[in-house]
Amino acid sequence: MNTIRLYKFKDSIGRKIQLFSKESNLDPLDNHIDTNFLDIEIVTEYIITVPVDFTYEELSYKELLGLCGSAKQTIEHYFIKNINDYDMV
């Protein structure tokens, strides 16, 4: 068995977080910021155990969604939405 990570953002599931830069990642220490006024995007990371012969490309979106439902661990990543490469703060 292998462990893989899948990332869900809105209606897409992929093997990498490609849309956001590390600089726009909200740190848990940023809790003092009133996030109600920020445009925040959430990417959910699923840590999943799969068979050795698992092939990601052969699965439909519904199958990937079911696979994410069986994740042994999930992590939510919060990002400040960027406009013109600047973080909205």
C-alpha positions as a printed Julia matrix, in Angstrom:
89×3 Matrix{Float64}:
   0.0    0.0     0.0
   1.1    3.57   -0.76
   0.06   6.86    0.76
  -0.85   9.7    -1.6
  -2.1   13.25   -1.15
  -4.96  14.7    -3.16
  -6.03  18.35   -3.07
  -9.61  19.53   -3.57
 -10.31  23.12   -4.58
 -13.89  24.03   -5.47
 -14.91  21.4    -8.06
 -11.49  20.01   -8.95
  -9.28  17.34   -7.42
  -5.57  17.18   -8.2
  -2.26  15.87   -6.96
  -0.73  19.33   -6.39
  -1.79  22.76   -5.17
  -1.09  24.77   -8.3
  -3.21  27.89   -7.97
  -1.79  29.6    -4.91
   1.61  30.9    -3.91
   3.13  30.06   -0.56
   3.19  33.77    0.3
  -0.61  33.91    0.28
  -0.96  30.99    2.71
  -2.5   32.05    6.01
  -0.47  30.89    8.99
  -2.36  29.62   12.06
  -0.59  32.43   13.93
  -2.59  34.89   11.82
  -5.71  34.15   13.89
  -5.64  37.67   15.26
  -6.49  39.01   11.79
 -10.22  39.48   11.28
 -10.62  37.09    8.35
 -14.24  38.13    7.79
 -12.94  40.98    5.63
 -10.54  38.87    3.55
 -11.37  36.94    0.4
 -10.22  33.48    1.45
  -9.96  30.3    -0.63
  -9.84  26.88    1.05
  -7.94  23.91   -0.37
  -8.54  20.59    1.38
  -5.69  18.07    1.44
  -6.65  14.4     1.7
  -4.1   11.81    2.86
  -5.18   8.48    1.39
  -3.85   4.92    1.43
  -4.08   3.3    -2.01
  -2.88   0.03   -3.58
   0.6   -0.02   -5.12
  -0.87  -0.26   -8.64
  -3.14   2.81   -8.13
  -3.49   5.02  -11.23
  -4.88   8.5   -10.55
  -5.49   9.33  -14.22
  -7.94   6.44  -14.71
 -10.49   7.66  -12.13
 -13.5    9.87  -12.75
 -14.28  12.89  -10.59
 -16.96  10.91   -8.69
 -14.48   8.09   -8.0
 -11.87  10.59   -6.78
 -14.48  12.22   -4.56
 -15.31   8.82   -3.05
 -11.62   8.16   -2.54
 -11.27  11.5    -0.72
 -14.17  10.44    1.51
 -12.1    7.47    2.66
  -9.09   9.63    3.62
  -7.4    8.75    6.89
  -6.58  12.42    7.46
  -7.64  15.79    6.04
  -5.94  19.16    6.31
  -7.48  22.49    5.31
  -5.19  25.13    3.79
  -6.41  28.74    3.8
  -5.17  31.21    1.19
  -5.77  34.92    0.73
  -7.13  35.44   -2.77
  -4.71  37.44   -4.91
  -5.54  40.26   -7.27
  -2.76  41.2    -9.71
  -0.2   39.18   -7.73
  -0.78  41.15   -4.52
  -2.21  39.64   -1.38
  -5.37  41.29   -0.18
  -4.81  42.27    3.44
